[in-house]
Amino acid sequence: MKKSLHPTNYRAVVFEDLNNGFRFLTRSTVASDETTKWEDGNEYPIVKVHITSASHPFFTGEERVLDIEGRVDKFKTRAAAGAAAKEKRAAAAKKAAARQAAKVEKAETKAENSKVSK
């Protein structure tokens, strides 16, 4: 077995759930710059997390209805707007290319007319 494979910097760390303020003390190697005072009066590093077993619907038994339809509608709206913008840019580029071609043609015609008149 390889030596020094597992971390050795285990220490007591407080994890705090940002949804409901639930806090628990456990051992971890996670790095944290913040500290907090725990119930025993000692200072421990604190790690703030967005979800824990105290707020996750699977563990709490609460069913949350997500606004999936709204998200899909928003996505479709953004996709349609992006497609319209892409078409608008393509039309503008086509129009600019046509104008450039007209300028070149006009210059060539003018050059030919000046040769003929000389």
DOZA-263064 format. One record per residue: residue in one letter; z negated, y negated, x negated of N, C-alpha, C, O in turn. Coordinates in steps of 0.001 Angstrom, whole numbers. Atoms other than C-alpha are relative to their C-alpha. Example, Ala and Ser with C-alpha at 12.3 -4.5 7.8 and 13.67 -1.06 7.14 Angstrom:
BEGIN
atom romi->A&nup->0&nnorth->1190&neast->-890&caup->-7800&canorth->4500&caeast->-12300&cup->0&cnorth->-1200&ceast->-900&oup->-665&onorth->-1181&oeast->-1936
atom romi->S&nup->60&nnorth->1190&neast->820&caup->-7140&canorth->1060&caeast->-13670&cup->-730&cnorth->-1090&ceast->770&oup->-899&onorth->-2198&oeast->261
% end
This chain:
BEGIN
atom romi->M&nup->0&nnorth->1178&neast->-838&caup->0&canorth->0&caeast->0&cup->0&cnorth->-1244&ceast->-884&oup->-628&onorth->-1268&oeast->-1943
atom romi->K&nup->-93&nnorth->1230&neast->779&caup->816&canorth->-3518&caeast->-1208&cup->-1333&cnorth->-735&ceast->9&oup->-2021&onorth->-790&oeast->1028
atom romi->K&nup->1203&nnorth->815&neast->120&caup->-2065&canorth->-5621&caeast->-2450&cup->314&cnorth->-1421&ceast->472&oup->1461&onorth->-1859&oeast->384
atom romi->S&nup->-102&nnorth->1402&neast->-440&caup->-2625&canorth->-9146&caeast->-1052&cup->1055&cnorth->-199&ceast->1076&oup->1682&onorth->-1257&oeast->1138
atom romi->L&nup->-987&nnorth->103&neast->-1063&caup->-383&canorth->-8458&caeast->1923&cup->-547&cnorth->-774&ceast->1197&oup->172&onorth->-1561&oeast->1812
atom romi->H&nup->607&nnorth->648&neast->-1147&caup->-2783&canorth->-9660&caeast->4588&cup->-746&cnorth->-1258&ceast->-418&oup->-1293&onorth->-1319&oeast->-1519
atom romi->P&nup->704&nnorth->1244&neast->345&caup->-4258&canorth->-13161&caeast->4689&cup->-1501&cnorth->239&ceast->-150&oup->-2084&onorth->1108&oeast->499
atom romi->T&nup->1435&nnorth->-141&neast->252&caup->-7786&canorth->-13568&caeast->3426&cup->-789&cnorth->-1224&ceast->472&oup->-2009&onorth->-1271&oeast->317
atom romi->N&nup->681&nnorth->1238&neast->-383&caup->-8571&canorth->-17012&caeast->4849&cup->-411&cnorth->-10&ceast->1466&oup->-258&onorth->-1024&oeast->2148
atom romi->Y&nup->515&nnorth->-49&neast->-1370&caup->-10015&canorth->-15857&caeast->8172&cup->-1254&cnorth->-854&ceast->88&oup->-2109&onorth->-819&oeast->-797
atom romi->R&nup->1182&nnorth->821&neast->-228&caup->-12549&canorth->-18296&caeast->9563&cup->-145&cnorth->-221&ceast->1501&oup->780&onorth->69&oeast->2261
atom romi->A&nup->226&nnorth->278&neast->-1419&caup->-14034&canorth->-19288&caeast->12903&cup->797&cnorth->-1239&ceast->399&oup->756&onorth->-2261&oeast->-285
atom romi->V&nup->-837&nnorth->1094&neast->-491&caup->-11668&canorth->-21518&caeast->14916&cup->-194&cnorth->-99&ceast->1512&oup->-313&onorth->919&oeast->2194
atom romi->V&nup->90&nnorth->229&neast->-1436&caup->-11983&canorth->-23072&caeast->18387&cup->1413&cnorth->-242&ceast->525&oup->2148&onorth->-1070&oeast->-14
atom romi->F&nup->-1266&nnorth->220&neast->-683&caup->-8927&canorth->-22805&caeast->20653&cup->-304&cnorth->-688&ceast->1329&oup->-1196&onorth->-264&oeast->2063
atom romi->E&nup->214&nnorth->750&neast->-1237&caup->-8700&canorth->-25306&caeast->23523&cup->1282&cnorth->10&ceast->824&oup->2359&onorth->-317&oeast->327
atom romi->D&nup->-1120&nnorth->-6&neast->-940&caup->-6434&canorth->-24907&caeast->26562&cup->179&cnorth->-1415&ceast->537&oup->-742&onorth->-1980&oeast->1126
atom romi->L&nup->-238&nnorth->1373&neast->-439&caup->-4824&canorth->-28273&caeast->27334&cup->143&cnorth->-118&ceast->1514&oup->31&onorth->-1219&oeast->2052
atom romi->N&nup->-152&nnorth->46&neast->-1455&caup->-4284&canorth->-27330&caeast->31002&cup->-1324&cnorth->-168&ceast->729&oup->-1416&onorth->-923&oeast->1697
atom romi->N&nup->1253&nnorth->31&neast->-751&caup->-7881&canorth->-26828&caeast->32017&cup->-1235&cnorth->-244&ceast->-873&oup->-2355&onorth->-226&oeast->-363
atom romi->G&nup->1124&nnorth->302&neast->874&caup->-10060&canorth->-27598&caeast->28995&cup->-802&cnorth->1210&ceast->-442&oup->-1815&onorth->1054&oeast->-1122
atom romi->F&nup->705&nnorth->-1231&neast->394&caup->-11142&canorth->-23951&caeast->28526&cup->34&cnorth->113&ceast->-1517&oup->1079&onorth->-77&oeast->-2140
atom romi->R&nup->103&nnorth->-126&neast->1462&caup->-12364&canorth->-23401&caeast->24955&cup->-663&cnorth->1318&ceast->-338&oup->-1565&onorth->1779&oeast->361
atom romi->F&nup->652&nnorth->-1211&neast->479&caup->-13208&canorth->-20268&caeast->23038&cup->39&cnorth->23&ceast->-1515&oup->941&onorth->-528&oeast->-2147
atom romi->L&nup->168&nnorth->-102&neast->1442&caup->-14334&canorth->-19496&caeast->19522&cup->394&cnorth->1393&ceast->-436&oup->-75&onorth->2385&oeast->122
atom romi->T&nup->-436&nnorth->-1287&neast->541&caup->-12636&canorth->-16740&caeast->17540&cup->342&cnorth->-181&ceast->-1470&oup->287&onorth->-1290&oeast->-2002
atom romi->R&nup->-406&nnorth->79&neast->1404&caup->-11539&canorth->-15913&caeast->14026&cup->1506&cnorth->-68&ceast->-79&oup->2214&onorth->608&oeast->667
atom romi->S&nup->-1435&nnorth->180&neast->136&caup->-8103&canorth->-17005&caeast->12876&cup->321&cnorth->-542&ceast->-1385&oup->-566&onorth->-997&oeast->-2107
atom romi->T&nup->-475&nnorth->581&neast->1262&caup->-6037&canorth->-18074&caeast->9869&cup->813&cnorth->-1259&ceast->243&oup->1318&onorth->-1863&oeast->-704
atom romi->V&nup->-826&nnorth->1153&neast->-337&caup->-4264&canorth->-20891&caeast->11710&cup->-582&cnorth->-1270&ceast->-625&oup->-1798&onorth->-1456&oeast->-673
atom romi->A&nup->426&nnorth->1235&neast->653&caup->-4369&canorth->-24270&caeast->9951&cup->-192&cnorth->-1096&ceast->1042&oup->568&onorth->-1186&oeast->2006
atom romi->S&nup->262&nnorth->1106&neast->-907&caup->-5835&canorth->-27297&caeast->11700&cup->-693&cnorth->-1123&ceast->-756&oup->-1570&onorth->-883&oeast->-1585
atom romi->D&nup->625&nnorth->1163&neast->640&caup->-6746&canorth->-30819&caeast->10604&cup->-1169&cnorth->-539&ceast->820&oup->-2043&onorth->-1221&oeast->285
atom romi->E&nup->1053&nnorth->501&neast->-886&caup->-8985&canorth->-31556&caeast->13606&cup->-1186&cnorth->957&ceast->18&oup->-1036&onorth->2161&oeast->-189
atom romi->T&nup->1200&nnorth->-818&neast->-149&caup->-12548&canorth->-30338&caeast->14024&cup->-721&cnorth->-409&ceast->1272&oup->-498&onorth->-1493&oeast->1810
atom romi->T&nup->793&nnorth->276&neast->-1188&caup->-14927&canorth->-30142&caeast->16953&cup->-1364&cnorth->644&ceast->-153&oup->-1534&onorth->1598&oeast->-912
atom romi->K&nup->1347&nnorth->-569&neast->21&caup->-18594&canorth->-29453&caeast->17500&cup->-73&cnorth->1052&ceast->1091&oup->271&onorth->780&oeast->2241
atom romi->W&nup->99&nnorth->-1115&neast->-941&caup->-19212&canorth->-26086&caeast->19180&cup->-1408&cnorth->50&ceast->577&oup->-2293&onorth->-685&oeast->140
atom romi->E&nup->1286&nnorth->-114&neast->-708&caup->-22108&canorth->-25056&caeast->21444&cup->-1164&cnorth->320&ceast->-918&oup->-2305&onorth->-23&oeast->-608
atom romi->D&nup->1081&nnorth->-348&neast->922&caup->-24088&canorth->-23734&caeast->18476&cup->-352&cnorth->-1150&ceast->-947&oup->-1238&onorth->-1009&oeast->-1790
atom romi->G&nup->299&nnorth->1172&neast->815&caup->-24042&canorth->-27206&caeast->16851&cup->814&cnorth->-89&ceast->-1276&oup->725&onorth->-1091&oeast->-1985
atom romi->N&nup->-811&nnorth->3&neast->1216&caup->-21632&canorth->-26290&caeast->14046&cup->1371&cnorth->-626&ceast->259&oup->1855&onorth->-640&oeast->1391
atom romi->E&nup->-1356&nnorth->559&neast->-69&caup->-18284&canorth->-27994&caeast->13304&cup->990&cnorth->1115&ceast->-329&oup->808&onorth->1854&oeast->-1296
atom romi->Y&nup->-1044&nnorth->-995&neast->216&caup->-15198&canorth->-25774&caeast->13578&cup->1366&cnorth->-670&ceast->145&oup->1496&onorth->-1650&oeast->878
atom romi->P&nup->-1356&nnorth->502&neast->-231&caup->-11465&canorth->-26431&caeast->13267&cup->392&cnorth->286&ceast->1449&oup->-7&onorth->1306&oeast->2011
atom romi->I&nup->-436&nnorth->-195&neast->-1385&caup->-9853&canorth->-26851&caeast->16706&cup->1525&cnorth->38&ceast->40&oup->2201&onorth->-736&oeast->-636
atom romi->V&nup->-1438&nnorth->-121&neast->-217&caup->-6371&canorth->-25777&caeast->17767&cup->233&cnorth->-158&ceast->1492&oup->-349&onorth->564&oeast->2301
atom romi->K&nup->-280&nnorth->255&neast->-1415&caup->-5003&canorth->-27139&caeast->21033&cup->1272&cnorth->758&ceast->387&oup->2311&onorth->623&oeast->-259
atom romi->V&nup->-1123&nnorth->-815&neast->-459&caup->-2710&canorth->-24770&caeast->22940&cup->314&cnorth->-356&ceast->1448&oup->-542&onorth->-855&oeast->2179
atom romi->H&nup->-433&nnorth->365&neast->-1347&caup->-729&canorth->-25228&caeast->26134&cup->-378&cnorth->1028&ceast->1049&oup->-491&onorth->691&oeast->2227
atom romi->I&nup->309&nnorth->-1027&neast->-998&caup->-1613&canorth->-21932&caeast->27779&cup->-851&cnorth->1085&ceast->-640&oup->-622&onorth->1483&oeast->-1783
atom romi->T&nup->857&nnorth->-1099&neast->429&caup->-4306&canorth->-19278&caeast->27464&cup->-169&cnorth->942&ceast->1183&oup->430&onorth->746&oeast->2241
atom romi->S&nup->255&nnorth->-932&neast->-1100&caup->-5540&canorth->-16396&caeast->29555&cup->-718&cnorth->-696&ceast->1155&oup->-702&onorth->-200&oeast->2281
atom romi->A&nup->703&nnorth->720&neast->-1055&caup->-7591&canorth->-18958&caeast->31494&cup->944&cnorth->-803&ceast->887&oup->559&onorth->-1219&oeast->1981
atom romi->S&nup->-930&nnorth->790&neast->-816&caup->-4482&canorth->-20775&caeast->32738&cup->1314&cnorth->718&ceast->284&oup->2121&onorth->224&oeast->1071
atom romi->H&nup->-1251&nnorth->-735&neast->-228&caup->-1684&canorth->-18176&caeast->32631&cup->-40&cnorth->689&ceast->1361&oup->-1024&onorth->1353&oeast->1686
atom romi->P&nup->-4&nnorth->-589&neast->-1349&caup->-648&canorth->-17050&caeast->36151&cup->-209&cnorth->1513&ceast->15&oup->-778&onorth->2043&oeast->969
atom romi->F&nup->180&nnorth->-1451&neast->34&caup->-593&canorth->-13390&caeast->35107&cup->-1485&cnorth->367&ceast->-10&oup->-1902&onorth->1313&oeast->657
atom romi->F&nup->1424&nnorth->-305&neast->134&caup->-4291&canorth->-13469&caeast->34207&cup->-843&cnorth->-629&ceast->1113&oup->-1887&onorth->-87&oeast->1474
atom romi->T&nup->781&nnorth->685&neast->-1020&caup->-5477&canorth->-15913&caeast->36883&cup->320&cnorth->502&ceast->1400&oup->-471&onorth->291&oeast->2320
atom romi->G&nup->-397&nnorth->-490&neast->-1310&caup->-3622&canorth->-14262&caeast->39778&cup->651&cnorth->-1056&ceast->867&oup->1019&onorth->-778&oeast->2008
atom romi->E&nup->-662&nnorth->1069&neast->-742&caup->-2162&canorth->-17587&caeast->40870&cup->1505&cnorth->140&ceast->-157&oup->2010&onorth->394&oeast->-1251
atom romi->E&nup->-1448&nnorth->-65&neast->61&caup->1488&canorth->-17550&caeast->41746&cup->526&cnorth->-1426&ceast->30&oup->201&onorth->-2201&oeast->929
atom romi->R&nup->-593&nnorth->1333&neast->52&caup->3404&canorth->-20638&caeast->40758&cup->1473&cnorth->116&ceast->345&oup->2184&onorth->973&oeast->-180
atom romi->V&nup->-1412&nnorth->25&neast->-374&caup->6724&canorth->-21399&caeast->42344&cup->684&cnorth->-1045&ceast->-873&oup->344&onorth->-2227&oeast->-838
atom romi->L&nup->-731&nnorth->909&neast->866&caup->9087&canorth->-22902&caeast->39840&cup->1158&cnorth->-621&ceast->763&oup->1737&onorth->5&oeast->1651
atom romi->D&nup->-1102&nnorth->709&neast->-629&caup->11670&canorth->-25430&caeast->40891&cup->1305&cnorth->414&ceast->-675&oup->1955&onorth->-396&oeast->-1336
atom romi->I&nup->-1188&nnorth->-525&neast->661&caup->14537&canorth->-23232&caeast->39726&cup->1255&cnorth->-655&ceast->563&oup->2162&onorth->-1004&oeast->-193
atom romi->E&nup->-1184&nnorth->598&neast->-600&caup->17037&canorth->-24654&caeast->42202&cup->206&cnorth->-1415&ceast->-518&oup->1332&onorth->-1811&oeast->-822
atom romi->G&nup->-112&nnorth->1367&neast->517&caup->16288&canorth->-28187&caeast->41069&cup->490&cnorth->-11&ceast->-1430&oup->1299&onorth->-862&oeast->-1800
atom romi->R&nup->-436&nnorth->-73&neast->1390&caup->16744&canorth->-27204&caeast->37444&cup->1473&cnorth->360&ceast->-91&oup->2215&onorth->-203&oeast->-896
atom romi->V&nup->-1406&nnorth->-412&neast->11&caup->20035&canorth->-25488&caeast->38174&cup->880&cnorth->-1161&ceast->456&oup->1928&onorth->-1423&oeast->-134
atom romi->D&nup->-769&nnorth->1146&neast->-488&caup->21255&canorth->-28483&caeast->40168&cup->113&cnorth->-1081&ceast->-1067&oup->1184&onorth->-1657&oeast->-1262
atom romi->K&nup->-32&nnorth->999&neast->1066&caup->20301&canorth->-30835&caeast->37346&cup->956&cnorth->428&ceast->-1110&oup->1707&onorth->-392&oeast->-1640
atom romi->F&nup->-898&nnorth->-506&neast->1033&caup->22126&canorth->-28621&caeast->34855&cup->1457&cnorth->-149&ceast->429&oup->2298&onorth->-600&oeast->-349
atom romi->K&nup->-1374&nnorth->114&neast->-490&caup->25250&canorth->-28502&caeast->37022&cup->455&cnorth->-1455&ceast->20&oup->1605&onorth->-1749&oeast->-306
atom romi->T&nup->-339&nnorth->1423&neast->-16&caup->25166&canorth->-32276&caeast->37433&cup->311&cnorth->-490&ceast->-1405&oup->1297&onorth->-1195&oeast->-1617
atom romi->R&nup->-250&nnorth->402&neast->1390&caup->24881&canorth->-32792&caeast->33671&cup->1291&cnorth->604&ceast->-524&oup->2048&onorth->-66&oeast->-1226
atom romi->A&nup->-1221&nnorth->-662&neast->458&caup->27654&canorth->-30262&caeast->33022&cup->1232&cnorth->-669&ceast->596&oup->2229&onorth->-863&oeast->-101
atom romi->A&nup->-1127&nnorth->677&neast->-641&caup->29955&canorth->-31965&caeast->35541&cup->218&cnorth->-1379&ceast->-622&oup->1359&onorth->-1780&oeast->-852
atom romi->A&nup->-108&nnorth->1316&neast->619&caup->29207&canorth->-35381&caeast->34030&cup->590&cnorth->118&ceast->-1401&oup->1398&onorth->-715&oeast->-1810
atom romi->G&nup->-547&nnorth->-224&neast->1338&caup->29944&canorth->-34015&caeast->30566&cup->1481&cnorth->325&ceast->45&oup->2256&onorth->-167&oeast->-776
atom romi->A&nup->-1411&nnorth->-351&neast->-147&caup->33229&canorth->-32515&caeast->31712&cup->824&cnorth->-1232&ceast->384&oup->1927&onorth->-1430&oeast->-125
atom romi->A&nup->-709&nnorth->1216&neast->-410&caup->34222&canorth->-35786&caeast->33403&cup->149&cnorth->-954&ceast->-1181&oup->1204&onorth->-1561&oeast->-1360
atom romi->A&nup->-66&nnorth->876&neast->1168&caup->33400&canorth->-37747&caeast->30262&cup->1022&cnorth->523&ceast->-1009&oup->1753&onorth->-252&oeast->-1625
atom romi->K&nup->-959&nnorth->-606&neast->924&caup->35422&canorth->-35301&caeast->28169&cup->1429&cnorth->-260&ceast->473&oup->2298&onorth->-596&oeast->-331
atom romi->E&nup->-1325&nnorth->272&neast->-556&caup->38421&canorth->-35677&caeast->30507&cup->372&cnorth->-1468&ceast->-160&oup->1520&onorth->-1796&oeast->-459
atom romi->K&nup->-237&nnorth->1432&neast->132&caup->38051&canorth->-39462&caeast->30414&cup->384&cnorth->-348&ceast->-1439&oup->1300&onorth->-1137&oeast->-1668
atom romi->R&nup->-330&nnorth->243&neast->1407&caup->38054&canorth->-39455&caeast->26591&cup->1378&cnorth->533&ceast->-335&oup->2134&onorth->-107&oeast->-1066
atom romi->A&nup->-1315&nnorth->-590&neast->255&caup->41084&canorth->-37147&caeast->26536&cup->1097&cnorth->-880&ceast->584&oup->2131&onorth->-1077&oeast->-56
atom romi->A&nup->-988&nnorth->877&neast->-627&caup->42962&canorth->-39445&caeast->28965&cup->155&cnorth->-1291&ceast->-797&oup->1270&onorth->-1782&oeast->-973
atom romi->A&nup->-55&nnorth->1224&neast->791&caup->42059&canorth->-42512&caeast->26894&cup->730&cnorth->244&ceast->-1315&oup->1506&onorth->-604&oeast->-1758
atom romi->A&nup->-678&nnorth->-330&neast->1248&caup->43229&canorth->-40790&caeast->23703&cup->1495&cnorth->190&ceast->239&oup->2320&onorth->-232&oeast->-571
atom romi->K&nup->-1409&nnorth->-208&neast->-340&caup->46469&canorth->-39757&caeast->25396&cup->689&cnorth->-1346&ceast->246&oup->1820&onorth->-1562&oeast->-190
atom romi->K&nup->-541&nnorth->1321&neast->-286&caup->47009&canorth->-43319&caeast->26626&cup->184&cnorth->-795&ceast->-1296&oup->1201&onorth->-1466&oeast->-1473
atom romi->A&nup->-90&nnorth->704&neast->1279&caup->46318&canorth->-44745&caeast->23161&cup->1146&cnorth->557&ceast->-838&oup->1862&onorth->-200&oeast->-1494
atom romi->A&nup->-1100&nnorth->-614&neast->747&caup->48740&canorth->-42258&caeast->21595&cup->1342&cnorth->-432&ceast->578&oup->2295&onorth->-656&oeast->-169
atom romi->A&nup->-1243&nnorth->444&neast->-634&caup->51408&canorth->-43254&caeast->24131&cup->306&cnorth->-1447&ceast->-378&oup->1457&onorth->-1792&oeast->-646
atom romi->R&nup->-201&nnorth->1389&neast->409&caup->50875&canorth->-46942&caeast->23322&cup->458&cnorth->-94&ceast->-1444&oup->1336&onorth->-891&oeast->-1773
atom romi->Q&nup->-375&nnorth->1&neast->1415&caup->51114&canorth->-46224&caeast->19603&cup->1450&cnorth->457&ceast->-154&oup->2217&onorth->-117&oeast->-927
atom romi->A&nup->-1378&nnorth->-499&neast->59&caup->54299&canorth->-44231&caeast->20136&cup->970&cnorth->-1066&ceast->500&oup->2060&onorth->-1214&oeast->-53
atom romi->A&nup->-848&nnorth->1074&neast->-523&caup->55738&canorth->-47112&caeast->22191&cup->174&cnorth->-1102&ceast->-1035&oup->1272&onorth->-1636&oeast->-1196
atom romi->K&nup->-82&nnorth->1021&neast->1053&caup->54919&canorth->-49577&caeast->19403&cup->936&cnorth->442&ceast->-1107&oup->1759&onorth->-338&oeast->-1585
atom romi->V&nup->-852&nnorth->-526&neast->1068&caup->56577&canorth->-47344&caeast->16819&cup->1463&cnorth->-17&ceast->452&oup->2351&onorth->-406&oeast->-307
atom romi->E&nup->-1366&nnorth->-32&neast->-535&caup->59645&canorth->-46906&caeast->19039&cup->585&cnorth->-1406&ceast->85&oup->1756&onorth->-1627&oeast->-225
atom romi->K&nup->-451&nnorth->1388&neast->-105&caup->59842&canorth->-50649&caeast->19656&cup->349&cnorth->-552&ceast->-1381&oup->1349&onorth->-1252&oeast->-1542
atom romi->A&nup->-260&nnorth->466&neast->1359&caup->59618&canorth->-51347&caeast->15916&cup->1285&cnorth->624&ceast->-542&oup->2069&onorth->-60&oeast->-1200
atom romi->E&nup->-1221&nnorth->-676&neast->457&caup->62350&canorth->-48762&caeast->15182&cup->1226&cnorth->-610&ceast->671&oup->2247&onorth->-832&oeast->21
atom romi->T&nup->-1111&nnorth->605&neast->-731&caup->64585&canorth->-50248&caeast->17888&cup->301&cnorth->-1388&ceast->-556&oup->1463&onorth->-1756&oeast->-727
atom romi->K&nup->-165&nnorth->1339&neast->554&caup->64016&canorth->-53732&caeast->16501&cup->659&cnorth->72&ceast->-1371&oup->1515&onorth->-752&oeast->-1693
atom romi->A&nup->-592&nnorth->-157&neast->1333&caup->64870&canorth->-52512&caeast->12979&cup->1472&cnorth->388&ceast->109&oup->2302&onorth->-108&oeast->-653
atom romi->E&nup->-1388&nnorth->-423&neast->-192&caup->68056&canorth->-50819&caeast->14222&cup->853&cnorth->-1178&ceast->482&oup->1983&onorth->-1352&oeast->25
atom romi->N&nup->-735&nnorth->1150&neast->-514&caup->69106&canorth->-53958&caeast->16144&cup->243&cnorth->-1024&ceast->-1102&oup->1303&onorth->-1649&oeast->-1135
atom romi->S&nup->-197&nnorth->944&neast->1079&caup->68596&canorth->-56108&caeast->13072&cup->1030&cnorth->506&ceast->-987&oup->1741&onorth->-304&oeast->-1580
atom romi->K&nup->-1018&nnorth->-573&neast->889&caup->70756&canorth->-53723&caeast->10993&cup->1391&cnorth->-175&ceast->617&oup->2355&onorth->-498&oeast->-78
atom romi->V&nup->-1295&nnorth->91&neast->-685&caup->73528&canorth->-53776&caeast->13585&cup->499&cnorth->-1442&ceast->11&oup->1694&onorth->-1684&oeast->-153
atom romi->S&nup->-410&nnorth->1385&neast->-80&caup->73535&canorth->-57556&caeast->13867&cup->382&cnorth->-562&ceast->-1358&oup->1034&onorth->-1605&oeast->-1401
atom romi->K&nup->-336&nnorth->493&neast->1337&caup->73891&canorth->-57993&caeast->10077&cup->1329&cnorth->439&ceast->-401&oup->1781&onorth->117&oeast->-1500
% end
